[in-house]
Amino acid sequence: MVSGARDSQVLVIGGGAAGLMCAATAGYRGKTVTVLEGSNRCGKKILMSGGGRCNFTNTGTAPDNFLSRNPHFCKSALARYRPSDFIGLVERHGIAYHEKELGQLFCDESSKQIVKLLLDECDWAGVHIATGIAISSIRFAGDRFEVETAQGIYRAEKLVVATGGLSIPSMGASGLGYQIARQFGHALIDTRAGLVPFTLSGKPLEQYAELAGVALPIAVRVGGTEFRNALLFTHRGLSGPAILQISSYWSLGQAIDIDLLPGRDAGVELIALQQQGHKAELKTVLAEWLPKRLAQLLCTAFFSNKPVNQYKHAELRDIAYALQHWRITPSGTEGYRTAEVTLGGVDTEGVSSSSFESKHQPGLYFIGEVLDVTGHLGGYNFQWAWASGHAAGSAV
C-alpha cells in the first residue's frame, strides 16, 4: 500500500456539472465514489453562468440543439434524462426558477443554489470530494486505475473523465481530459472556441467601434444556419446571443450575413414611403427602425442621406438589401478566454453512447464537455452535462 493511497470503486476527475451529477448518481447506487477537483472549489463555471443565475436547462432540448461529428451520439442520454428530470430535482431542493425566453430556465436567486444542490446530492450519496488536487499521472495497473497526485495516489476500478474543455482558463480549464484520452488510444476532434464573441480589425473595427453598447434584434446567417436573437456591438467587435450562437458554425475567413430588420420587408416599406412623397431624410426613417446611432452611422458611412422621396426605386431596393444582408467578415473570435464552450474534443466514435465507457479501455468513461458534443446557447450544455453524467453514473 502506497502512503497516501485512497481506494474507491469510482473515481471522477472534475467537479463540474457533469462530474458531480455522475458522482451523485453512482453514489446513490451504493458505489464508493471520489471526486478529484483541480481548483479550490467545485462548480466554478456553474457559479458564473447565466449572469450568476445559472441557465440550468432548456425545456426544448432536442438532439438538433447540439453539434458533433456524430449527431446521433447524444440521443440516447438526452432521451433517458430529460429537462423535466432535472427540473424535478431543482424543485425538490426548493429552488425558485423562471423561464427567461425560448425555454431557458434560470434560478430566481443565484447559481450558488445549483452548486449547493449538486454538493448536497453528493453528500447524501456518500461521495467524497477532494479539491485542489493536481494530477501528475494516470495509469491502469492490473485491474484498476491509479491517479498520482501531490496528495497521494487514488485508486479505483472505474475512472470517469469530466474535465470539461479549454474555455475560460481562468476558471481552471485545461487540456487534461484530452491528454487522458490520447493516453488510452482515443482520437480527438480538433478543438476551438464556441459560443464566443467575434473580433473585428482594421476598417470594420474603426467603423463600428463608436457603436459599442448598441444592441438590437437581428437574424444572422452563415452557411445554411440562421439564428434570431440580439446583437451587441462591443469595443472589440460583435457579441450578443445571436453572435455567440452563430460563432459555433463560423470558420475563419467567412463573412456573416446579418438581417438588421428581421421579419420585415425593408424594400416594400421604403418604396411605399417614397410613393407617398415622404420628405423625411433616410437617417430619420432608419432611426425609427434601428437604434439611432446605428442609423446615423449607416447613412454617414454606407448610404447617401437625402429625403426618401428623392430616391429612385432601384436605390431604395439596394439600401433595403444591404440592411437585410449586411455582410461583415470577423477577423477572429475572443478565443477560449471568454468562450462559453469548447467545440470538438474526444471523438465519440470511441465511446459508448449508452454508458459513455471507452471502447479502447474498459472502466474508463468520458462525459460532458470533454466529448465532441457541444450545445447551443440557452441551457443546452448544462442539460448535456446532467444527461451524460447521469448515464455514466448509472453504468459505472
Residue pairs with C-beta under 8 A, 6 or more apart in sequence:
2 152
2 153
3 152
4 151
4 152
4 153
5 152
5 153
5 154
5 155
6 34
6 152
6 153
6 154
6 155
7 154
7 155
7 156
8 31
8 32
8 33
8 34
8 128
8 154
8 155
8 156
9 26
9 31
9 32
9 33
9 156
9 157
9 158
9 396
10 23
10 26
10 31
10 32
10 33
10 34
10 156
10 157
10 158
10 159
10 160
10 396
11 33
11 34
11 36
11 145
11 147
11 154
11 155
11 156
11 158
11 159
11 160
12 19
12 22
12 23
12 33
12 34
12 35
12 36
12 160
12 162
13 19
13 36
13 135
13 147
13 159
13 160
13 161
13 162
13 163
13 176
13 177
13 180
14 35
14 36
14 37
14 38
14 161
14 162
14 163
14 164
14 177
14 368
15 35
15 36
15 37
15 42
15 43
15 129
15 131
16 42
16 43
16 44
16 45
16 46
16 162
16 164
16 368
16 385
17 43
17 45
17 46
17 118
17 368
17 382
17 385
17 386
17 389
18 162
18 164
18 367
18 368
18 369
18 384
18 385
18 386
18 388
18 389
19 35
19 37
19 160
19 162
19 367
19 368
19 389
20 35
20 42
20 43
20 118
20 119
20 121
20 122
20 389
21 118
21 385
21 386
21 389
21 390
21 393
22 160
22 162
22 365
22 367
22 388
22 389
22 390
22 392
22 393
22 396
23 33
23 35
23 122
23 125
23 127
23 129
23 393
24 118
24 121
24 122
24 124
24 125
24 127
24 393
25 125
25 389
25 390
25 392
25 393
25 394
26 33
26 125
26 127
26 392
26 393
26 394
26 396
27 33
27 122
27 125
27 126
27 127
28 124
28 125
29 393
29 394
31 396
32 126
32 128
33 122
33 125
33 126
33 127
33 128
34 127
34 128
34 129
34 130
34 154
34 156
35 42
35 122
35 127
35 128
35 129
35 130
36 130
36 133
36 135
36 147
36 149
36 154
37 129
37 130
37 131
37 132
37 133
38 132
38 133
38 134
38 135
38 172
38 174
38 176
39 131
39 132
39 171
39 172
40 131
40 132
41 131
42 115
42 118
42 119
42 129
42 131
43 114
43 115
43 118
43 119
44 171
44 172
45 164
45 168
45 171
46 54
46 111
46 114
46 115
46 118
47 54
47 111
47 112
47 115
48 111
48 168
48 171
49 55
49 111
49 382
50 56
50 106
50 107
50 111
52 110
52 111
53 106
53 107
53 108
53 109
53 110
53 111
54 106
54 107
54 110
54 111
54 113
54 114
54 382
55 100
55 104
55 105
55 106
55 378
55 379
55 382
56 86
56 90
56 97
56 105
56 106
56 107
56 114
56 379
56 382
57 83
57 86
57 87
57 105
57 379
57 382
57 383
57 386
58 65
58 83
58 102
58 103
58 104
58 105
58 378
58 379
58 380
58 383
59 83
59 84
59 87
59 99
59 103
59 105
60 102
60 103
61 78
61 82
61 83
61 103
61 379
61 380
61 383
62 78
63 71
63 72
63 74
63 75
63 78
64 71
65 375
65 376
65 380
66 74
66 373
66 374
66 375
66 376
66 380
66 384
67 194
67 248
67 249
67 343
67 373
67 374
67 375
68 74
68 348
68 371
68 372
68 373
68 374
69 189
69 347
69 348
69 349
69 372
70 348
70 349
70 372
72 353
73 348
73 351
73 353
73 371
73 373
74 353
74 373
74 384
74 387
75 353
76 353
76 354
76 391
77 353
77 354
77 356
77 384
77 387
77 388
77 390
77 391
78 383
78 384
78 387
80 387
80 390
80 391
81 386
81 387
81 390
81 391
82 387
83 105
83 383
85 386
85 390
86 383
86 386
87 97
87 105
89 117
89 121
90 97
90 114
90 117
93 113
93 116
93 117
93 120
95 107
95 108
95 109
95 113
95 114
95 117
96 107
96 108
96 109
97 105
97 106
97 107
97 108
98 105
98 106
98 108
99 105
99 106
100 106
102 378
103 378
103 379
104 378
104 379
105 379
107 113
107 114
119 129
122 129
130 151
133 149
133 150
133 151
134 149
134 150
135 147
135 148
135 149
135 176
136 148
136 149
136 150
137 147
137 148
138 145
138 146
138 147
138 148
138 159
138 180
138 183
139 145
139 146
139 148
140 146
140 184
140 361
140 363
140 364
143 157
144 155
144 156
144 157
144 363
145 155
145 156
145 157
145 158
145 159
145 363
145 364
146 153
146 154
146 155
147 153
147 154
147 155
147 156
147 159
157 363
158 363
158 364
158 365
158 396
159 363
159 364
159 365
160 356
160 365
160 366
160 367
160 392
160 396
161 177
161 180
161 181
161 364
161 365
161 366
161 367
161 370
162 177
162 367
162 368
162 370
162 389
163 174
163 176
163 177
163 180
163 370
164 173
164 177
164 342
164 368
164 369
164 370
165 173
165 177
165 191
165 341
165 342
165 345
165 369
165 370
166 173
166 174
166 175
166 191
166 193
166 336
166 339
166 342
167 173
167 193
167 194
167 336
167 339
167 340
167 341
167 342
167 369
168 336
168 337
168 338
168 339
168 340
169 336
169 337
170 337
173 336
173 342
177 345
177 346
177 366
177 370
178 188
178 191
178 345
178 346
178 370
180 364
181 188
181 346
181 366
181 370
182 188
184 358
184 360
184 361
184 364
185 350
185 360
185 361
186 346
186 347
186 350
186 351
186 358
186 360
186 366
187 346
187 347
187 349
187 350
188 344
188 345
188 346
188 347
189 344
189 345
189 346
189 347
189 372
190 344
191 342
191 343
191 344
191 345
192 342
192 343
192 344
193 247
193 333
193 334
193 335
193 336
193 339
193 342
193 343
194 247
194 248
194 339
194 340
194 341
194 342
194 343
194 374
195 244
195 245
195 247
195 248
195 339
195 340
195 341
195 376
195 377
196 244
196 247
196 333
196 334
196 335
196 338
196 339
196 340
197 234
197 236
197 237
197 238
197 239
197 243
197 244
197 247
197 333
197 334
197 338
198 237
198 238
198 239
198 243
198 247
198 250
198 256
198 330
198 332
198 333
198 334
199 205
199 236
199 237
199 330
199 331
199 332
199 333
199 334
200 208
200 236
200 237
200 238
200 328
200 330
200 331
201 331
202 331
204 328
204 329
204 331
205 236
205 237
205 331
207 297
207 301
208 233
208 237
208 238
208 297
209 235
210 293
210 297
211 233
211 293
211 294
211 297
212 233
212 234
212 235
213 232
213 233
214 232
214 233
214 291
214 293
214 294
215 230
215 231
215 232
215 233
215 240
215 291
216 230
216 231
216 260
216 290
216 291
216 294
217 228
217 229
217 230
217 231
217 262
218 228
218 229
218 230
218 231
218 242
218 258
218 259
218 260
218 262
219 226
219 227
219 228
219 242
219 258
219 259
219 262
220 226
220 227
220 231
220 242
220 243
220 245
220 246
220 256
220 257
220 258
220 259
221 246
221 256
221 257
221 258
221 259
222 246
222 249
222 250
222 254
222 255
222 256
222 257
223 249
223 254
225 246
225 249
227 241
227 242
227 245
227 246
228 242
228 262
229 240
229 241
229 242
229 245
230 240
230 241
230 242
231 238
231 239
231 240
231 242
231 243
231 258
232 238
232 239
232 240
232 243
233 239
233 294
236 334
237 330
237 331
237 334
238 328
238 330
241 377
241 378
244 340
244 377
245 376
245 377
246 256
247 333
248 341
248 343
248 374
248 376
250 256
250 330
250 333
252 332
253 329
254 329
255 327
255 328
255 329
256 327
256 328
256 329
256 330
257 325
257 326
257 327
258 325
258 326
258 327
258 328
259 323
259 324
259 325
259 326
260 290
260 294
260 323
260 324
260 326
261 289
261 290
261 323
261 324
264 289
264 324
265 320
266 289
266 319
266 320
266 323
266 324
267 316
267 317
267 320
267 321
269 320
270 285
270 308
270 311
270 316
270 319
270 320
271 313
271 316
271 317
273 280
273 285
273 308
273 309
274 308
274 309
274 311
274 313
274 316
276 309
277 309
278 285
278 307
278 308
278 309
279 307
279 308
279 309
280 307
280 308
281 299
281 305
281 306
281 307
281 308
282 299
282 303
282 304
282 305
282 306
282 307
282 308
282 311
282 319
283 295
283 296
283 298
283 299
283 305
285 308
286 295
286 298
286 299
286 323
287 295
287 296
289 295
290 298
298 323
299 305
302 322
303 319
303 322
304 315
308 316
311 319
333 339
336 342
340 377
340 381
341 369
341 374
341 375
341 381
342 369
342 374
343 374
344 372
344 374
345 369
345 370
345 371
345 372
345 373
346 366
346 370
346 371
346 372
347 372
348 371
348 372
348 373
350 358
350 359
350 360
351 357
351 358
351 359
351 365
351 366
351 371
352 358
352 359
354 391
354 395
355 365
355 391
355 392
355 395
356 365
356 366
356 367
356 388
356 391
356 392
356 395
357 363
357 364
357 365
357 392
357 395
358 364
358 365
358 366
365 392
365 395
365 396
367 385
367 388
367 389
367 391
367 392
368 384
368 385
368 388
368 389
369 381
369 384
369 385
371 388
373 384
373 388
374 381
375 381
375 383
375 384
